[in-house]
Amino acid sequence: GLLGLITSLVVLLLLMSKPVARIVSLSQNLPLLSSNRHDDFKAKYPIEQEKALLRDELDLLESTSLRLADQLQKSETELIWQAEHDALTGLKNRHRFRQDFKQILKHSERSNHEGALLYFDLDQFKYVNDTSGHQTGDVLLKLVADQIKKTIRTTDICARLGGDEFALILPETGEDGAVKLADKIQETLAEISLPSEEYVHRTSASIGIVMFPRHGDNVEELVSNGDIAMYHAKDNGRGNTYLFSESNRTREQIHQRLRWKDIIESALNEKRLILYFQPILDTRSNTISHHEALLRVVQDNGEIIPPGTFIAEAEQAGLINLIDYHVLELALQYLSENNHSVNKIAVNISGKTINDENLVSHIIDLISTYKVAPESIIFEITETAAVADILVASKIMKDINSIGCQFALDDFGIGFSSFYYLKQLPAQYIKIDGAFIRNITSNLDDQLFVQAISTVSAGLGKKTVAEFVENEEALDLIRKYGVDYAQGYHIGKPQAEPQTSYHK
């Protein structure tokens, strides 16, 4: 009777005490996972238990929790790696480079050891992209990174800073060692041969060397001096190395600025500024809608220089307004003479020119001179330039809109408050920055972002243009997301004679 009932309860409590204790233990330790203390959690549950045959549901729960801890730890490790490395080459990125360099400089100061920074870029890399496309350029960058990894010590740190710019930190290395390694890098890069359609691409580097702490004791100063040394190497021809000296700093900056000032002024006077035209595709009709006018400088020797090489120097020299107005005049002149083949041209305009009080009257005068329809002109201004003084930019954009011209907000998406400015700025076109298109076929975040821009822009009555469309798969995706126009090498390369039709 009663004794049997009490005995049964005691036995039941004894049987339940261990499972209850295990459940309590799990409930107490699971918060360790949310705090990223994965190893602490796994220490609570020996691995032997996971290997044993599962005896009950609690064993299954503990085993599942251990696997969850492993997965979380692996995911965290992968996220950290992605945040600190360049996705294309696997080298460290600019952010991690700066962190590591700061630590190495501290160690160098404490130990009184010298070190070196090799700062370099690839010679004529732009030519590879222009002739064979950015995908070929990416393959070349991977090959370069692989060759560098084979060449350096395990204690050396190599990073891709962006584009074709690389930096190599050599701790506890003297001047002779730095020069020898630079020579070795030149030799190993010379081994690269990349066939692509009708071209076989080879590469070399212009390498600037700075020693620390001799040439600087902080990251910014050393990188700046490395950049100066690199351009000295370029002045000596392809595949050269240059060791920085203090006398280079001011002299180089002045020399560089004066050199570009002379080149630009003579090009303006001698009419050696020319336009290339890149087609922009209407994604619905698969026809060329309009073209972007892209500036080129023709040197005395016939070499054609793209604007990325000299625009910053033109701004410093106070010549950017002259360039912008000259490009606008060339575009209107072309429209006037070729309106049967090209009916609309997009022209880039700098942040400094958008603030010029004479801009609106100058546009009106040129339209009158060349008898061009105002609606055939689209002014492209970068998001960054437009928001630098949003009230001024917005007013001038409205004034130019009132003439009949249109605006495109270029490089959209790189600012922190991009969607806010969509509503504030009177632009008719939104050009989605190429960074969101480049890997869109494989990157879910980019897909979601582009879809969001397209949806919001359409709701505000604005058209969207995707830059950097490099293949048919990317074109299909942006078309699916409702993007109105596409621009990139898959549609057509910039060329002197505008491409007027699109063929897959």
For each residue, the residues with C-beta under 8 A, 3 or more apart:
1: 4 5
2: 5 6
3: 6 7
4: 1 7 8
5: 1 2 8 9
6: 2 3 9 10
7: 3 4 10 11
8: 4 5 11 12
9: 5 6 12 13
10: 6 7 13 14
11: 7 8 14 15
12: 8 9 15 16
13: 9 10 16 17
14: 10 11 17
15: 11 12 18 19
16: 12 13 19 20
17: 13 14 20 21
18: 15 21 22
19: 15 16 22 23 56 58
20: 16 17 23 24
21: 17 18 24 25
22: 18 19 25 26 58 62
23: 19 20 26 27 58
24: 20 21 27 28
25: 21 22 28 29 44
26: 22 23 29 30 61 62 65
27: 23 24 30
28: 24 25 31
29: 25 26 32 41 44
30: 26 27 33 34 41 65
31: 28 34 35
32: 29 35 37 38 40 41 44
33: 30 36 37 38 41 65 68 69 72
34: 30 31
35: 31 32
36: 33 72 76
37: 32 33 40 41
38: 32 33 41 42 69 70 72 73 76
39: 42 43 73
40: 32 37 43 44
41: 29 30 32 33 37 38 44 45 65 66 69
42: 38 39 45 47 66 69 70
43: 39 40
44: 25 29 32 40 41
45: 41 42 49 50 62 65 66
46: 49
47: 42 50 51 66
48: 51 52
49: 45 46 52 59 62 63
50: 45 47 62 63 66
51: 47 48
52: 48 49 55 59
53:
54: 59 60 63
55: 52 59
56: 19 59 60
57: 60 61
58: 19 22 23 61 62
59: 49 52 54 55 56 62 63
60: 54 56 57 63 64
61: 26 57 58 64 65
62: 22 26 45 49 50 58 59 65 66
63: 49 50 54 59 60 66 67
64: 60 61 67 68
65: 26 30 33 41 45 61 62 68 69
66: 41 42 45 47 50 62 63 69 70
67: 63 64 70 71
68: 33 64 65 71 72
69: 33 38 41 42 65 66 72 73
70: 38 42 66 67 73 74
71: 67 68 74 75
72: 33 36 38 68 69 75 76
73: 38 39 69 70 76 77
74: 70 71 77 78
75: 71 72 78 79
76: 36 38 72 73 79 80
77: 73 74 80 81
78: 74 75 81 82
79: 75 76 82 83
80: 76 77 83 84
81: 77 78 84 85
82: 78 79 85 87
83: 79 80 95
84: 80 81 92 93 95 96
85: 81 82 90 91 92 93 96
86: 89 90 91 92 93 159 160
87: 82 439
88: 138 141 142 160
89: 86 141 142 144 145 160
90: 85 86 145
91: 85 86 145 148 149 158 159 160 166
92: 84 85 86 96 97 100 157 158 159 160
93: 84 85 86 96 97 159 160 161
94: 97 98 159 161 162
95: 83 84 98 99
96: 84 85 92 93 99 100 159
97: 92 93 94 100 101 157 159 161 167 169
98: 94 95 101 102 219
99: 95 96 102 103
100: 92 96 97 103 104 157 169
101: 97 98 104 105 117 157 169 219 222
102: 98 99 105 106 219
103: 99 100 106 107
104: 100 101 107 108 115 157 169 171
105: 101 102 108 109 115 212 213 217 218 219
106: 102 103 109 110
107: 103 104 110 111 113 171
108: 104 105 111 112 113 114 115 171 172 212 213
109: 105 106 112 213 217
110: 106 107
111: 107 108 172
112: 108 109
113: 107 108 171 172
114: 108 172 173 174 175 211 212 213 214
115: 104 105 108 169 170 171 172 173 211 212
116: 169 170 173 174 175 177 178 209 210 211 212
117: 101 167 168 169 170 209 210 211 212 222 223 226
118: 167 168 170 178 181 182 185 207 208 209 226
119: 165 166 167 168 207 208 209 210 223 226 227 229 230
120: 165 166 167 168 185 205 206 207 208 230 233
121: 125 163 164 165 166 205 206 230
122: 125 140 141 144 164 203 204 205
123: 203 204 205 206 234 238 239
124: 127 128 238
125: 121 122 128 129 137 140 163 164 203
126: 129 130 306 308
127: 124 130 131
128: 124 125 131 132 136 137 140 201 203
129: 125 126 132 133 134 136 137
130: 126 127 306 493 494
131: 127 128 199
132: 128 129 136 137 196 197 199 201
133: 129 136 137 470 489
134: 129 137 138 438 468 470 489
135: 138 139 470 471
136: 128 129 132 133 139 140 194 196 201
137: 125 128 129 132 133 134 140 141 164
138: 88 134 135 141 142
139: 135 136 142 143 194
140: 122 125 128 136 137 143 144 192 194 201 203
141: 88 89 122 137 138 144 145 160 164
142: 88 89 138 139 145 146
143: 139 140 146 147 192 194
144: 89 122 140 141 147 148 166 189 192 203
145: 89 90 91 141 142 148 149 158 160
146: 142 143 149 150
147: 143 144 150 151 185 188 189 191 192
148: 91 144 145 151 152 158 166 168 185 188
149: 91 145 146 152 158
150: 146 147 188
151: 147 148 181 184 185 188
152: 148 149 156 158 168 170 181
153: 156 170
154:
155: 171 172
156: 152 153 168 169 170 171
157: 92 97 100 101 104 168 169 171
158: 91 92 145 148 149 152 166 167 168 169
159: 86 91 92 93 94 96 97 166 167 168 169
160: 86 88 89 91 92 93 141 145 165 166
161: 93 94 97 165 166 167
162: 94 165
163: 121 125
164: 121 122 125 137 141
165: 119 120 121 160 161 162
166: 91 119 120 121 144 148 158 159 160 161 205
167: 97 117 118 119 120 158 159 161 223 226
168: 117 118 119 120 148 152 156 157 158 159 181 185
169: 97 100 101 104 115 116 117 156 157 158 159
170: 115 116 117 118 152 153 156 173 177 178 181
171: 104 107 108 113 115 155 156 157
172: 108 111 113 114 115 155
173: 114 115 116 170 177 178 181
174: 114 116 177 178
175: 114 116 178 179 209 211 243
176: 179 180
177: 116 170 173 174 180 181
178: 116 118 170 173 174 175 181 182 209 211 243
179: 175 176 182 183 209 241 243
180: 176 177 183 184
181: 118 151 152 168 170 173 177 178 184 185
182: 118 178 179 185 186 207 209 241
183: 179 180 186 187 241
184: 151 180 181 187 188
185: 118 120 147 148 151 168 181 182 188 189 205 207
186: 182 183 189 190 204 205 207 239 241
187: 183 184 190 191
188: 147 148 150 151 184 185 191
189: 144 147 185 186 192 203 204 205
190: 186 187 202 204 239
191: 147 187 188
192: 140 143 144 147 189 202 203
193: 200 201 202
194: 136 139 140 143 200 201 202 203
195: 199 200 201
196: 132 136 199 200 201
197: 132
198:
199: 131 132 195 196
200: 193 194 195 196
201: 128 132 136 140 193 194 195 196
202: 190 192 193 194
203: 122 123 125 128 140 144 189 192 194
204: 122 123 186 189 190 238 239
205: 120 121 122 123 166 185 186 189 239
206: 120 121 123 230 231 233 234 238 239 240 241 242
207: 118 119 120 182 185 186 230 233 240 241 242
208: 118 119 120 225 226 227 228 229 230 231 232 233 241 242 244
209: 116 117 118 119 175 178 179 182 226 229 241 242 243 244
210: 116 117 119 215 216 222 225 226 229 244
211: 114 115 116 117 175 178 214 215 243 244
212: 105 108 114 115 116 117 215 216 217 222
213: 105 108 109 114 216 217
214: 114 211
215: 210 211 212 221 222 225 244 246
216: 210 212 213 221 222 224 225
217: 105 109 212 213 221
218: 105 221 222
219: 98 101 102 105 222 223
220: 223 224
221: 215 216 217 218 224 225
222: 101 117 210 212 215 216 218 219 225 226
223: 117 119 167 219 220 226 227
224: 216 220 221 227 228
225: 208 210 215 216 221 222 228 229 244 248 249
226: 117 118 119 167 208 209 210 222 223 229 230 244
227: 119 208 223 224 230 231
228: 208 224 225 231 232 244 248 249 252 253
229: 119 208 209 210 225 226 232 233 242 243 244 248
230: 119 120 121 206 207 208 226 227 233 234 242
231: 206 208 227 228 234 235 252 256
232: 208 228 229 235 236 242 244 248 252
233: 120 206 207 208 229 230 236 240 241 242
234: 123 206 230 231 237 240
235: 231 232
236: 232 233 240 242
237: 234 240
238: 123 124 204 206
239: 123 186 190 204 205 206
240: 206 207 233 234 236 237
241: 179 182 183 186 206 207 208 209 233
242: 206 207 208 209 229 230 232 233 236
243: 175 178 179 209 211 229
244: 208 209 210 211 215 225 226 228 229 232 248
245: 248
246: 215 249
247: 251
248: 225 228 229 232 244 245 251 252
249: 225 228 246 252 253
250: 253 254
251: 247 248 254 255
252: 228 231 232 248 249 255 256
253: 228 249 250 256 257
254: 250 251 257 258
255: 251 252 258 259
256: 231 252 253 259 260 313
257: 253 254 260 261 313 316 317
258: 254 255 261 262
259: 255 256 262 263
260: 256 257 263 264 310 313 314 317
261: 257 258 264 265 313 317 319
262: 258 259 265 266
263: 259 260 266 267 297 299 310
264: 260 261 267 268 297 310 313 314 317 319 323
265: 261 262 268 269 319
266: 262 263 269 270 272
267: 263 264 270 272 273 297 298
268: 264 265 271 273 319 322 323 326
269: 265 266
270: 266 267
271: 268
272: 266 267 297 298 299
273: 267 268 295 296 297 298 323 326 327 330
274: 295 296 297 298 304 330 496
275: 293 294 295 296 327 330 331 334 496
276: 293 294 295 296 494 495 496
277: 291 292 293 294 342 345 494 495 496 497 498 499
278: 291 292 294 487 491 492 493 494 495
279: 288 291 487 491 492 498 499 500 502
280: 288 289 290 291 292 346 465 485 486 487 491
281: 286 287 288 289 475 485 486 487 491 502
282: 285 286 287 288 289 484 485
283: 286 475 478 479 483 484 485 486
284: 479 484
285: 282
286: 281 282 283 502
287: 281 282 501 502
288: 279 280 281 282 291 492 499 500 501 502
289: 280 281 282 344 485
290: 280 342 343 344 345 346 378
291: 277 278 279 280 288 342 344 345 346 498
292: 277 278 280 345 346 347 348 380 487 494
293: 275 276 277 327 330 331 334 345 346 347 348
294: 275 276 277 278 306 307 348 494
295: 273 274 275 276 307 323 327 348
296: 273 274 275 276 304 305 306 307
297: 263 264 267 272 273 274 304 305 307 310
298: 267 272 273 274 302 303 304 305
299: 263 272 302 303 304 305
300:
301:
302: 298 299
303: 298 299
304: 274 296 297 298 299
305: 296 297 298 299 309 310
306: 126 130 294 296 309
307: 294 295 296 297 310 311
308: 126 311
309: 305 306
310: 260 263 264 297 305 307 313 314
311: 307 308 314 315 320 323 350
312: 315 316
313: 256 257 260 261 264 310 316 317
314: 260 264 310 311 317 319 320 323
315: 311 312 318 319 320 350 352
316: 257 312 313
317: 257 260 261 264 313 314
318: 315 321
319: 261 264 265 268 314 315 322 323
320: 311 314 315 323 324 350 352 353
321: 318 324 325 350 352 353 356
322: 268 319 325 326
323: 264 268 273 295 311 314 319 320 326 327
324: 320 321 327 328 348 349 350 353
325: 321 322 328 329 353 362
326: 268 273 322 323 329 330
327: 273 275 293 295 323 324 330 331 347 348
328: 324 325 331 332 347 349 362 363 366
329: 325 326 332 333 366 370
330: 273 274 275 293 326 327 333 334
331: 275 293 327 328 334 335 345 347 377
332: 328 329 335 336 366 367 369 370 372 377
333: 329 330 336 337 370
334: 275 293 330 331 337 338 342 345
335: 331 332 338 339 342 343 345 370 372 376 377
336: 332 333 339 370 371 372
337: 333 334
338: 334 335 341 342 498
339: 335 336 342 343 372 376
340:
341: 338 498 500
342: 277 290 291 334 335 338 339 345 498 500
343: 290 335 339 376
344: 289 290 291 375 376 377 378
345: 277 290 291 292 293 331 334 335 342 376 377 378
346: 280 290 291 292 293 378 379 380 408
347: 292 293 327 328 331 377 378 379 380
348: 292 293 294 295 324 327 379 380 381 410
349: 324 328 353 354 379 380 381
350: 311 315 320 321 324 353 354 385
351: 354 355 381 382 384 385 386 388
352: 315 320 321 355 356
353: 320 321 324 325 349 350 356 359
354: 349 350 351 359 381 385 386 392 393 396 397
355: 351 352 389 392 393 396
356: 321 352 353 359 362
357:
358: 361 362
359: 353 354 356 362 363 396 400
360: 363 364 396 399 400 403
361: 358 364 365
362: 325 328 356 358 359 365 366
363: 328 359 360 366 367 377 400 403 405
364: 360 361 367 368 403
365: 361 362 368 369
366: 328 329 332 362 363 369 370 372
367: 332 363 364 370 371 372 374 377 403
368: 364 365 371
369: 332 365 366
370: 329 332 333 335 336 366 367
371: 336 367 368
372: 332 335 336 339 366 367 376 377
373: 376 404
374: 367 377 403 404 405
375: 344 404 405 406
376: 335 339 343 344 345 372 373
377: 331 332 335 344 345 347 363 367 372 374 405 406
378: 290 344 345 346 347 405 406 407 408 428 429
379: 346 347 348 349 400 405 406 407 408
380: 292 346 347 348 349 407 408 410 431
381: 348 349 351 354 385 386 393 397 407 408 409 410 427
382: 351 385 386 409 410 411
383: 386 387 409 410 411 412 413 414 415 418 421
384: 351 387 388 411 414 415
385: 350 351 354 381 382 388 393
386: 351 354 381 382 383 390 393 397 409 421 425 427
387: 383 384 390 393 415 417 421 425
388: 351 384 385 393
389: 355 392 393
390: 386 387 393 394 421 424 425
391: 394 395
392: 354 355 389 395 396
393: 354 355 381 385 386 387 388 389 390 396 397 425
394: 390 391 397 398 424 425 426
395: 391 392 398 399
396: 354 355 359 360 392 393 399 400
397: 354 381 386 393 394 400 401 407 425 426 427
398: 394 395 401 402 426
399: 360 395 396 402 403
400: 359 360 363 379 396 397 403 405 407
401: 397 398 404 405 406 407 426
402: 398 399
403: 360 363 364 367 374 399 400
404: 373 374 375 401
405: 363 374 375 377 378 379 400 401
406: 375 377 378 379 401 427 428 429
407: 378 379 380 381 397 400 401 425 426 427 428 429
408: 346 378 379 380 381 427 428 429 430 431 465
409: 381 382 383 386 412 421 422 425 427 429 430 431
410: 348 380 381 382 383 431
411: 382 383 384 414 431 433
412: 383 409 418 430 431 432 433 453
413: 383 418 432 433 435 436 449 453
414: 383 384 411 418 433 435
415: 383 384 387 418 421
416:
417: 387 420 421
418: 383 412 413 414 415 421 422
419: 422 456
420: 417 423 424
421: 383 386 387 390 409 415 417 418 424 425
422: 409 418 419 425 430 456 457 460 462
423: 420 460
424: 390 394 420 421
425: 386 387 390 393 394 397 407 409 421 422
426: 394 397 398 401 407
427: 381 386 397 406 407 408 409 430 462
428: 378 406 407 408 462 463
429: 378 406 407 408 409 462 463 464 465 485
430: 408 409 412 422 427 453 457 462 463 464 465
431: 380 408 409 410 411 412 464 465 466 467 487
432: 412 413 436 437 450 453 464 465 466 467 483
433: 411 412 413 414 436 437 467
434: 437 438 467 468 488
435: 413 414 438 468
436: 413 432 433 440 446 449 450 453
437: 432 433 434 440 446 450 466 467 468 469 474 478 488
438: 134 434 435 446 468 470
439: 87 442 443 446
440: 436 437 443 446 447 450 474 477 478
441: 471 473 474 477
442: 439
443: 439 440 446 447
444: 447 448
445: 448 449
446: 436 437 438 439 440 443 449 450
447: 440 443 444 450 451 477 481
448: 444 445 451 452
449: 413 436 445 446 452 453
450: 432 436 437 440 446 447 453 454 466 477 478 481 483
451: 447 448 454 455 481 482
452: 448 449 455 456
453: 412 413 430 432 436 449 450 456 457 464
454: 450 451 457 458 464 478 481 482 483
455: 451 452 458 459 482
456: 419 422 452 453 459 460
457: 422 430 453 454 460 462 463 464
458: 454 455 461 462 464 482
459: 455 456
460: 422 423 456 457
461: 458
462: 422 427 428 429 430 457 458
463: 428 429 430 457 484 485
464: 429 430 431 432 453 454 457 458 482 483 484 485
465: 280 408 429 430 431 432 483 484 485 486 487
466: 431 432 437 450 469 474 478 483 485 486 487 488
467: 431 432 433 434 437 487 488
468: 134 434 435 437 438 487 488
469: 437 466 474 475 478 486 487 488 489 490 491
470: 133 134 135 438 474 488 489 490
471: 135 441 474 475 490
472: 475 476 490 504
473: 441 476 477
474: 437 440 441 466 469 470 471 477 478 488 490
475: 281 283 469 471 472 478 479 486 490 491
476: 472 473 479 480
477: 440 441 447 450 473 474 480 481
478: 283 437 440 450 454 466 469 474 475 481 483 486
479: 283 284 475 476 482 483 486
480: 476 477
481: 447 450 451 454 477 478
482: 451 454 455 458 464 479
483: 283 432 450 454 464 465 466 478 479 486
484: 282 283 284 463 464 465
485: 280 281 282 283 289 429 463 464 465 466
486: 280 281 283 465 466 469 475 478 479 483 490 491
487: 278 279 280 281 292 431 465 466 467 468 469 491
488: 434 437 466 467 468 469 470 474 491
489: 133 134 469 470 492 493
490: 469 470 471 472 474 475 486
491: 278 279 280 281 469 475 486 487 488 502
492: 278 279 288 489 495 499 502
493: 130 278 489
494: 130 276 277 278 292 294
495: 276 277 278 492 498 499
496: 274 275 276 277
497: 277
498: 277 279 291 338 341 342 495
499: 277 279 288 492 495 502
500: 279 288 341 342
501: 287 288
502: 279 281 286 287 288 491 492 499
503:
504: 472
